[in-house]
Amino acid sequence: MIPILYKQDEKEFKSEGIGHLTDAIECAVPEERNGLFELNMTYPVKGIHFDDLKVGNIILAKPNWVQDPQPFDIKTVTPSTDGMTAKIYAQNWGYRLSGIPVKPFTATGIVNALNGLISNSMIAPGFSVWTDIDNTTTKFTVSHPQSFRACLGGTDGSILQTFSGSGSLEYMWDGSTVKVYRHRGQDNGVSIRYGKNLSSLKQETSIENTYTGCLAYWIDSEKGKYVCSAIQYTDNHKSFAHERIYMLDVSSDFNETEPTVDQLNAKASAYIVDNDIGTPSVNLEVSFVDLSQTAEYQNIAPLERVNLCDTVHVYFPDFGVDAKAKVIKTEWNVLMDRYNSITLGDAKSNFSDTIKQEAHDAVDPVIDTTKSFLEQAIAKASELLKGGTSGHMVIGTNANSEANELFFMDTDSKATAKNVFRLNMNGWGLSTTGIDGPYTTACTIDGNFNASIINSGEINGLLIKGGTIAAGALDDDLSGKLSSAQATATGAANAAANAIIDRNVEYLQTTSTVPPSQSDSGWNHNKPTYDAEKYTWERVKYFYNNGTIKYSDPACDTVGVQVDISTFKQTFWADSTGAHVKSGSGGETVVKGDGVYILVNGVEVAKYTATGGEITQMKVDTYLYVGTHRLEKCKMFGEDGFGAFWNG
């Protein structure tokens, strides 16, 4: 088909858009199983609509012979060095989900999980979901905010990992719909004969992971004991020119319990069946363009009608086995409506972040106890490293699905792993309790190295600090000095541990004269305001260098202590409002910075400040001076009253 160009806000694709890109020189869509889905185009700079080939606009193009045309967002436009053409790179709409954040949630069953990604998206995703998988029991959890696409695959606990079961899921991106298949492809019985009749193909027979038998073993490194199975052979082992035996370490399956030979034989036989180690892995890259004019084309012609994720049968005459291979990558020629190439291979998911690590070296389990401690340590380390055949490497990603760290673990899930080696930009660490640590052995970017035991032939340094130093052989003088230094260091360490490094005061108000308990609730750092009906208690909180916290005995703050003042003639106290003198009858005098105030039962009746005096009530029994006059109580004409006299 001829690709069609649309503006970046197009959603329906029912019109001709900006127009057909009829001058396209090349246009191909590569797609991988659960992986990349992109478009690459070469276009002349003087071609029609070139000025509208802008980042953000959309190209609609057919990706294979089955699906309808799909939308691709233009990401880059790169002119050639001669300025005559430009390379257009675009991504399928499914990549948009990398920018859609999803908040944490939990769902049961794949339908609820997929719908949960939609309903818990923090911005409208603009996508719908569909699946043919019947699963209503498996629990799915998004534990922290991450992108919609990361939730689908590429992270631990993703949809792909959670619901794959014994097989694997396969995604199809169809416009704005995410389709999740148990098996996207089909097995239509297409088969090819691997070998000479395909000599022009780029083919690879990988026997790196192909074995003629398996030997299982159990080892106890500390006790120097081991048990081996008898070699269990594959059915086709005589077809190989040389025997090649896979060494399977099953020590972790039995812990410290020594297994029997029969148990190990069963482990080896099961491994052969479960991992199909006698069948070569398939990798065929078929270029239809290269072979279309050759006699060998008839041998691969049936592959032109296969689709991504379809199953193809590949017969290996040299080994007498018939292997199944997946179509794991296709490249569709949009302009010619045919494949440029397809790739057959093992059904590995590019979305998955787990890569099984298999080591194939034999293990020598015997430890020579006559060796020095360092030689023994080296031998033990070598044995452990060579015996790591059952480990898994997991690629850790951030919320944007970008790889940012590595985990080497005893299981393929971060949720269940116990023995973990973790490596990222901040350093590396070893844990025996899972990915959250603690990492008892670690080397971090700030230059620190932590370990419970360090074996070394020689250590050069300016200073050695330690609670205890033990050495194999020292002269008496040095031993004595070290013992003395050790005693001094121990004493200093004890003194330092018991040193007070901080303290603060805490307060508590009660209505009782009985000191409060240290465990009573309400102790805090804020001193309470004065309350005439309560007792204010204080205590000191001490912080010690060893982490211990102690308290002084509670003491009553007498400044803030008040009882029924009617039992006292006068009471004095000071607070932020001033100095107070209060009588049992309710009278109170308050001295402040700007003057003296007199109150009766809390009501102000008089004040004397720099601006003058004010009196709301006054009683005079004999006389009162007002300025230069004297007012004197007297009887005049038989009536009580006041007489005014000049002073003097």
Stockholm file with secondary structure:
# STOCKHOLM 1.0

chainA/1-648         MIPILYKQDEKEFKSEGIGHLTDAIECAVPEERNGLFELNMTYPVKGIHFDDLKVGNIILAKPNWVQDPQPFDIKTVTPSTDGMTAKIYAQNWGYRLSGIPVKPFTATGIVNALNGLISNSMIAPGFSVWTDIDNTTTKFTVSHPQSFRACLGGTDGSILQTFSGSGSLEYMWDGSTVKVYRHRGQDNGVSIRYGKNLSSLKQETSIENTYTGCLAYWIDSEKGKYVCSAIQYTDNHKSFAHERIYMLDVSSDFNETEPTVDQLNAKASAYIVDNDIGTPSVNLEVSFVDLSQTAEYQNIAPLERVNLCDTVHVYFPDFGVDAKAKVIKTEWNVLMDRYNSITLGDAKSNFSDTIKQEAHDAVDPVIDTTKSFLEQAIAKASELLKGGTSGHMVIGTNANSEANELFFMDTDSKATAKNVFRLNMNGWGLSTTGIDGPYTTACTIDGNFNASIINSGEINGLLIKGGTIAAGALDDDLSGKLSSAQATATGAANAAANAIIDRNVEYLQTTSTVPPSQSDSGWNHNKPTYDAEKYTWERVKYFYNNGTIKYSDPACDTVGVQVDISTFKQTFWADSTGAHVKSGSGGETVVKGDGVYILVNGVEVAKYTATGGEITQMKVDTYLYVGTHRLEKCKMFGEDGFGAFWNG
#=GR chainA/1-648 SS CCCEEECTTCCSCCSCTTEECTTCSEEEEEEETTSCBEEEEEEETTSTTGGGCCTTCEEEECCSSSSCCEEEEEEEEEECTTSSEEEEEEEEGGGGGGGCEECCEEEESHHHHHHHHHHTBSSCCCCEEEECCCCSSCEEEECSCEEHHHHHTTSTTCHHHHSCTTSCCEEEEETTEEEEESCSSCCCCCEEECSGGGTTSEEEEECTTCCSEEEEEEEETTTTEEEECCCEECTTGGGSSSCCEEEEECHHHHTTSCCCHHHHHHHHHHHHHHHTTTSCEEEEEEEHHHHTTSTTHHHHGGGGGCCTTCEEEEEETTTTEEEEEEEEEEEEETTTTEEEEEEEECCCCSSCCEEECCCCCCCCCCCCTTSCHHHHHHHHHHHHHHTCTTCEEEEEECTTSCEEEEEEESSSCTTTCCSEEEEETTEEEEESSCTTCCCSEEEETTSCEECSCCCCSCCCCSCCCCSCCCCSCCCHHHHHHHHHHHHHHHHHHHHHHTCEEEEEEEEEEESSSSCCCTTCTTCBSSCCCCCTTCEEEEEEEEEETTSCEEECCCEECGGGCCCCGGGSSEEEEEETTEEEEEETTSEEEEEETTEEEEEETTEEEEEEETTEEEESCCCCSSEEEETTEEEEEEEETTEEEEEEEECC
#=GC SS_cons         CCCEEECTTCCSCCSCTTEECTTCSEEEEEEETTSCBEEEEEEETTSTTGGGCCTTCEEEECCSSSSCCEEEEEEEEEECTTSSEEEEEEEEGGGGGGGCEECCEEEESHHHHHHHHHHTBSSCCCCEEEECCCCSSCEEEECSCEEHHHHHTTSTTCHHHHSCTTSCCEEEEETTEEEEESCSSCCCCCEEECSGGGTTSEEEEECTTCCSEEEEEEEETTTTEEEECCCEECTTGGGSSSCCEEEEECHHHHTTSCCCHHHHHHHHHHHHHHHTTTSCEEEEEEEHHHHTTSTTHHHHGGGGGCCTTCEEEEEETTTTEEEEEEEEEEEEETTTTEEEEEEEECCCCSSCCEEECCCCCCCCCCCCTTSCHHHHHHHHHHHHHHTCTTCEEEEEECTTSCEEEEEEESSSCTTTCCSEEEEETTEEEEESSCTTCCCSEEEETTSCEECSCCCCSCCCCSCCCCSCCCCSCCCHHHHHHHHHHHHHHHHHHHHHHTCEEEEEEEEEEESSSSCCCTTCTTCBSSCCCCCTTCEEEEEEEEEETTSCEEECCCEECGGGCCCCGGGSSEEEEEETTEEEEEETTSEEEEEETTEEEEEETTEEEEEEETTEEEESCCCCSSEEEETTEEEEEEEETTEEEEEEEECC
//
